Structures are given as structure tokens and as C-alpha cells.
Amino acid sequence: MSELSSADSGQLADSGQPAKIPGPVRTAGDTSGPAGTAGKTSGPAGAAGEPSGPVGTAAEGAEDPDLARARGGDDAAFTRLVRPLRRELHAHCYRMLGSSHDADDALQDALLRAWRGLARFEGRGSLRSWLYTVATRVCLDVVETRGRRALPIDLGPSSDRAVTPNVPLTDVAWLGPYPDTGLASGPAGPGARYEQREAVELAFVAACQHLPGNQRAALLLFEVLGFSAAEIATMMNTSVTSVNSALARARRIVAEKVPSVTQQRTLRRIDDARVREIVTGYSTALEQGDADALVALLTEDVTWSMPPMPHWYRGLDAVTDFAVRVPLDACGHWRHLPASANGQPAVAGYLWNEEAGAHLAWSVNVMTLREGRIAEIVSFVDPAHFTALGLPLSLP
């Protein structure tokens, strides 16, 4: 659903006095968001669900000629209009949905709705804000239908020893990695509290999956994209009070689950040469079956999980037992390529397949670093992730 009702407001905030969460709350009179003061929308108009009016304000002046052409049915002009915004809109859909594939579908649906509803876009406000309204409503519909995505850590306690076989769970909607190529490093607007790459880090996206859809949307629109509470209220057809209540609850949950130091800050503190050393060391240790070299790269409280396999491991003893018995032994021969996903260092792992006579895509291993060591490995086991990240499906 794309609407917060008064009943929702009571459910989204704790009963009694809400907790005081650090950080500003931009109110209806605040224009510090990237689009200024919200215009009025009348909600999801028509069967397509696109907004019938503008959100945000645009600089006064002549209308973009491509906008006039697009209203007249020129699909090439519409493509030119949305091209500069596609990357950030796709990232927004991923943050909402936790899946690059779902983000592809949601963005396609949103742009189709926008194209069909463009004649009702009056041009008094920002096209960017209007497109975010459409995309957010599409994502909320998906969230309502499919629910949230998970990592193994969300499903149960860690295992002390290697569990074999660790049979994949196919009835769980798993969080997936995200291709970060071309994603800007700075904030999306002057009011945003998160950098764009911080807001696709695994810990942040996984935490957002614990929020109801409306809280998730409010948090992302406010903290990541810098829209004001009034603009968000217009986008979601609710009151500023409901938005602020949703934000307070969402901030509290995210603060409980996301490390205080982001990976972007950590990577800026670590020398680039050390990051390359970690990535190369991890790859070499697996390819050579060197347990000691692998362990030397890990923190004492390291975790390792492998969605869609449900079992995961915490602590050096448990992770070492798993590594020695599974990836360093039972899996066979590895080859690796350095990669990047979710704004974090990653390694693409390929396993030798005798029948194919090649190393085939197996897992995308996304690393979380702390103090120059690996604090978490999430091995996303699915060749489809390689395609999304632009990685080859096989190596010699």
C-alpha cells in the first residue's frame, strides 16, 4: 500500500511518548530537501497508480522541450528525460526491496506508469520528485505482496560447527547483492544524512528489511534522499505527523542493527593497498587451501553466511571449522576475481566443474571490514548474481 492511515500512525510509533532519536526532522515549512516545498497530489490516480500532480518545486523558466515532446507521445524524449535519474531511482528501488532483480522490475513498472501518466504531470514541480513518488508507490505495492527479504542471520542462531549438507532454503526471499558501479559516493541532496553508497551497504539494506514498508519508504526518502517530511507526506498521502512518527520508529530499529561506523568510513581509513591485500589474500587462501592464511585475515568475532543456505557461523572457531571442512576441502578447486558490491569489497568465486571443463560461477562473497580485517563474509550463492554484477559466468 502507498498510504499511511491514522491507524498506521498509531502502529508505527510506540505508545506513549516516542523515543527521542538524534537528527533533525524537517517539517512542512522546511525546504532543505532536494526538491523544496511539496505540491499537492491526489493519490494514485487511475488504474496505473501514477500520481496526478507534481511533488516538489522546479526553478521557474521555460519548460524542458523534451518534456513537451514526451507529453505528446515522443518516447525518445521521455527516455532522454529519465536517463539522468535511472541510476539513482534503481538504487532507491533496491533499498526498498533488497533485490537487484526486483529493483529492475520495479523501476521498469515505475517508468511505464510515469510514461502513461505524464500528460497529468503539470510541470509545476520537479520531475525527479514526481518519479520518486511513482517508484516509491510501486515498491510499496511489491513489499505488501512479497514481504521482506532476509539473510541467514535473521532466521536463527549461528552453528558452532560446520553443518553438512547445508541444504538451500527455496521458500525464503533472500536479500541479494547490489551492483554499485556508477553509484555516486556523496549524498543525494543537502538534507540527506547518508551517502548514497552508505545506503546500499549490506547492513543498512538488511536493517531496512526489518521495517514495515511505509516506515522503510519514509526513512529512505528522508535520510537518504533528503526530502522533507511535508514532501514525504504528500508522496505517501498521509500527514506530516504520521511521517515523523514512522521516522522515529524506523530510526530506532536501524540504529540497533547498523554499525555506527559505515563501510564507506572504514574504507576511507584503510589504505587501498591493504584492501587489495585482503581481497588477494582471501582468494589465494581458498585457491591454495591455506587455512592459516585465511584465519589471519579474520576478526575474532567474524561471521560467515551463505544465502540461500540457512546455517551460518559466528566466531573464529566456528568459522575456521566451517572453512576447513567446506570451502577449503569439500568444495574442490577455486578461482576468483576481485569485485565490488554494495559499496564493499567483494570476491567472485568460481568452482571447477569437470563436465564443463571450466570453473563455473558459484558465489559472490561480500566482505565487511573492520580495523584492517574481515569482520563478515556473506557468500551469495547463485550464478544469477554474477550476471547482475557484470561478471563472467565461467573462467578457464
C-alpha positions in Angstrom: 0.0 0.0 0.0 1.1 3.6 -0.7 -0.8 5.2 2.1 -0.3 5.7 5.8 -3.6 5.9 7.6 -4.1 7.4 11.1 -4.3 3.8 12.3 -1.0 3.1 10.8 0.5 6.0 12.6 -0.5 4.5 15.9 1.1 1.2 15.0 4.3 2.7 13.6 5.1 4.7 16.7 5.4 3.3 20.2 2.5 4.0 22.5 3.0 6.9 24.8 5.9 9.4 24.3 8.1 8.5 21.3 11.8 8.0 21.9 13.9 11.0 21.1 16.0 10.0 18.1 19.0 12.1 17.2 18.8 14.1 14.0 16.7 16.8 12.6 13.1 16.4 11.5 12.3 18.6 8.5 8.8 19.8 8.9 6.2 21.2 6.5 7.8 24.6 6.3 11.3 23.3 5.7 12.6 23.4 2.1 16.0 21.9 2.9 15.2 18.7 0.9 16.4 18.5 -2.7 13.1 19.4 -4.2 11.8 22.2 -1.9 8.2 22.5 -0.9 5.8 19.8 -1.8 2.9 20.3 -4.2 -0.4 18.6 -3.8 -1.1 15.2 -5.2 -4.4 13.5 -5.3 -3.1 10.0 -4.7 -2.8 7.0 -7.0 -4.9 8.2 -9.9 -6.2 5.7 -12.4 -5.5 2.1 -12.8 -1.8 2.6 -13.3 -1.4 4.1 -9.8 0.6 7.1 -11.0 0.3 10.4 -9.2 -1.8 13.0 -10.9 0.1 16.1 -9.8 3.6 17.3 -9.1 5.7 16.9 -5.9 8.4 19.4 -5.2 9.2 22.7 -7.0 11.2 23.4 -10.0 13.1 26.5 -11.0 11.0 29.0 -12.8 11.7 29.3 -16.5 10.9 27.7 -19.9 9.6 24.1 -19.9 12.1 21.5 -21.0 11.4 20.9 -24.7 11.8 17.2 -24.1 9.0 17.3 -21.5 6.6 18.8 -24.0 7.6 16.3 -26.7 7.2 13.4 -24.2 3.7 14.6 -23.3 3.0 14.5 -26.9 4.0 10.8 -27.1 7.6 11.0 -28.1 9.2 8.0 -26.3 12.7 9.1 -27.2 12.2 12.4 -25.5 10.9 10.6 -22.4 14.0 8.4 -22.4 16.2 11.4 -22.5 14.3 13.0 -19.6 14.6 10.0 -17.3 18.1 8.8 -18.3 20.0 11.0 -15.8 17.7 9.7 -13.0 17.6 6.0 -13.8 20.7 5.1 -11.7 19.5 6.7 -8.5 15.9 5.5 -9.0 17.2 1.9 -9.4 19.2 2.2 -6.2 16.1 3.5 -4.4 14.1 0.5 -5.6 16.9 -1.8 -4.3 17.0 -0.2 -0.9 13.2 -0.7 -0.7 13.2 -4.2 -2.0 16.6 -5.8 -1.2 16.9 -7.4 -4.6 18.6 -6.2 -7.7 16.2 -8.2 -9.8 13.1 -6.9 -8.1 14.6 -3.4 -8.5 14.9 -3.9 -12.2 11.2 -4.9 -12.4 10.0 -2.1 -10.1 11.9 0.6 -12.0 10.5 -0.7 -15.3 7.0 -0.7 -13.9 7.5 2.8 -12.4 8.8 4.3 -15.7 5.9 2.7 -17.5 3.4 4.2 -15.1 5.2 7.6 -15.4 5.1 7.4 -19.2 1.3 6.6 -19.1 0.6 9.4 -16.6 3.0 12.1 -18.0 0.1 14.0 -19.5 -1.2 14.7 -16.0 2.2 15.9 -14.8 1.6 19.7 -14.8 5.2 20.8 -14.6 4.8 23.0 -11.5 7.1 20.7 -9.6 10.3 18.7 -10.0 10.2 15.7 -12.4 12.7 14.0 -10.1 10.3 14.2 -7.1 7.4 13.0 -9.2 9.3 10.0 -10.5 10.4 9.1 -6.9 6.7 9.3 -5.9 5.8 6.8 -8.7 8.8 4.5 -7.9 8.1 4.5 -4.1 4.4 3.6 -4.7 5.4 0.7 -7.0 7.9 -0.6 -4.4 5.3 -0.3 -1.6 2.9 -2.5 -3.7 5.7 -5.1 -4.1 6.5 -5.0 -0.4 2.9 -5.6 0.5 2.8 -8.6 -1.9 6.1 -10.2 -1.2 7.1 -9.2 2.3 10.7 -8.6 3.4 13.9 -10.3 2.4 16.3 -12.0 4.8 19.8 -13.1 5.5 20.6 -16.3 7.3 21.4 -14.4 10.5 17.7 -13.3 10.6 16.4 -16.9 10.6 18.0 -18.4 13.7 21.2 -18.8 15.8 24.6 -19.5 14.5 26.1 -23.0 14.3 29.2 -23.9 16.3 30.5 -26.4 13.8 30.2 -26.9 10.0 26.8 -28.3 9.0 26.8 -30.6 6.0 24.8 -30.8 3.9 23.7 -27.2 4.3 20.6 -27.5 2.1 19.4 -24.3 0.4 16.0 -23.0 1.5 13.9 -22.1 -1.5 10.9 -20.8 0.3 12.7 -17.8 1.8 13.0 -14.5 -0.1 16.7 -13.8 0.3 18.5 -10.5 0.3 20.8 -10.1 -2.7 23.9 -8.2 -3.5 23.8 -4.9 -5.4 26.0 -3.7 -8.4 27.5 -0.4 -7.2 29.2 0.6 -10.5 28.3 4.2 -11.3 26.7 4.9 -8.0 27.7 8.3 -6.7 29.7 8.5 -3.4 28.2 11.6 -1.9 24.8 12.4 -0.5 21.8 12.7 -2.9 20.9 16.2 -1.6 21.7 18.8 1.1 19.2 17.3 3.6 20.4 13.7 3.3 22.2 12.1 6.3 23.5 9.1 4.4 25.9 9.0 1.5 24.4 7.1 -1.5 26.9 4.3 -1.3 26.4 4.0 2.5 22.8 3.5 1.9 23.4 0.3 -0.2 25.7 -1.3 2.3 24.5 -4.7 3.3 24.0 -3.8 7.0 21.8 -0.8 6.1 19.7 -2.6 3.4 19.3 -5.6 5.7 18.2 -3.4 8.6 15.6 -1.6 6.3 14.1 -5.0 5.6 13.0 -5.2 9.2 10.8 -2.1 8.7 7.2 -2.1 7.5 7.0 -0.8 4.0 5.8 2.7 4.9 8.5 3.2 7.6 11.1 2.0 5.1 9.9 4.4 2.5 9.8 7.3 4.9 13.3 6.6 6.2 14.8 6.3 2.7 13.1 9.4 1.3 14.1 11.5 4.3 17.5 10.2 5.4 18.9 9.1 2.1 17.3 11.3 -0.5 16.7 14.4 1.7 13.1 15.0 1.1 11.2 17.0 3.8 8.6 15.4 6.0 6.0 17.5 4.2 7.1 16.3 0.8 7.0 12.7 2.0 3.5 13.2 3.4 2.4 14.3 0.0 4.1 11.4 -1.7 2.5 8.9 0.6 -0.9 10.5 1.0 -0.6 11.0 4.8 0.1 13.6 7.4 3.4 15.1 8.5 2.7 13.8 12.0 2.4 10.2 10.6 5.6 10.6 8.7 7.5 11.9 11.7 6.2 9.0 13.8 7.2 6.5 11.2 10.7 8.1 11.0 11.2 7.9 14.8 10.4 4.2 14.9 12.4 3.4 11.8 15.5 5.3 13.1 15.4 3.3 16.3 15.3 -0.1 14.6 18.1 0.9 12.1 20.3 2.2 14.9 20.0 -1.1 16.7 21.1 -3.1 13.6 23.6 -1.0 11.7 27.2 -0.4 13.0 27.9 3.1 14.0 30.9 3.2 11.6 29.8 2.6 8.0 31.9 0.7 5.5 32.5 3.9 3.5 34.1 5.5 6.5 36.1 2.3 7.2 37.3 2.0 3.6 38.5 5.6 3.7 40.5 4.9 6.9 42.1 1.7 5.5 44.9 2.1 2.9 43.8 1.0 -0.5 46.8 -1.3 -0.6 45.5 -3.1 2.5 42.1 -3.6 0.9 43.7 -5.1 -2.1 45.9 -7.3 0.2 42.8 -8.6 2.0 41.0 -9.4 -1.3 44.0 -11.1 -2.8 44.8 -12.9 0.5 41.3 -14.3 0.7 41.3 -15.5 -2.9 44.8 -17.1 -2.6 44.0 -18.8 0.7 41.0 -20.5 -0.8 42.7 -21.4 -4.0 45.7 -22.9 -2.1 43.6 -24.5 0.7 45.6 -22.5 3.3 43.6 -22.3 6.5 46.2 -20.4 8.4 46.4 -17.6 5.8 42.6 -17.3 5.8 42.3 -17.2 9.5 45.0 -14.4 9.7 42.6 -12.2 7.7 39.6 -12.6 10.1 38.5 -10.8 13.2 37.8 -12.8 16.4 34.1 -12.3 16.1 33.9 -12.8 12.3 30.6 -14.2 10.8 30.1 -16.1 7.6 26.8 -16.9 5.9 25.8 -18.3 2.6 22.3 -17.5 1.4 20.3 -19.5 0.3 21.8 -21.9 2.8 20.3 -21.3 6.2 23.2 -22.2 8.5 25.7 -19.5 9.4 28.7 -19.2 11.7 30.0 -16.7 14.3 33.4 -16.5 15.9 36.8 -17.6 14.8 36.5 -21.2 16.0 33.2 -21.9 14.2 34.2 -20.1 11.1 37.5 -21.9 10.9 35.8 -25.3 11.4 33.4 -24.4 8.5 36.2 -23.1 6.3 38.5 -26.1 6.8 35.7 -28.6 6.1 33.8 -26.9 3.3 35.4 -24.2 1.1 39.0 -25.3 1.7 38.2 -29.0 1.3 34.9 -30.4 0.1 34.2 -27.7 -2.5 37.1 -28.5 -4.8 39.3 -26.1 -6.7 38.6 -22.4 -6.7 39.4 -19.5 -8.9 38.5 -15.9 -8.0 38.0 -12.4 -9.4 38.0 -9.2 -7.4 34.7 -7.4 -7.5 32.7 -4.8 -5.7 29.1 -4.9 -4.4 27.0 -2.8 -2.1 29.8 -0.3 -1.8 32.0 -3.0 -0.2 34.9 -5.2 -1.3 33.8 -8.5 -2.9 35.3 -11.6 -4.5 33.6 -13.6 -7.2 34.2 -17.3 -6.6 34.3 -20.0 -9.3 34.4 -23.7 -8.7 35.9 -26.3 -11.1 33.3 -28.4 -12.9 34.8 -31.4 -14.6 31.9 -31.9 -17.0 32.1 -28.3 -18.2 35.9 -28.3 -18.2 35.8 -24.9 -16.6 35.4 -23.0 -13.3 31.8 -22.1 -13.1 30.2 -19.1 -11.2 29.4 -20.2 -7.6 29.3 -17.3 -5.1 29.7 -13.5 -4.8 31.4 -13.0 -1.4 30.8 -9.6 0.0 33.1 -8.5 2.8 32.6 -6.2 5.7 35.9 -4.9 7.1 36.9 -3.6 10.5 40.3 -2.4 11.6 42.0 -3.9 8.6 40.5 -7.4 8.9 37.4 -9.2 7.6 34.6 -9.0 10.2 31.8 -10.6 8.0 31.6 -12.6 4.8 28.2 -13.0 3.1 28.6 -15.5 0.2 25.7 -15.1 -2.1 25.4 -18.5 -3.8 23.6 -18.1 -7.2 25.1 -17.6 -10.7 22.3 -15.0 -11.4 24.2 -12.6 -9.1 27.2 -12.7 -11.5 25.1 -11.5 -14.4 23.7 -8.6 -12.3 27.2 -7.6 -11.3 28.5 -7.9 -14.9 30.8 -10.8 -14.0 31.6 -13.7 -16.3 29.8 -17.0 -15.7 32.9 -19.1 -16.1 36.7 -19.0 -16.0 39.2 -21.4 -17.5 
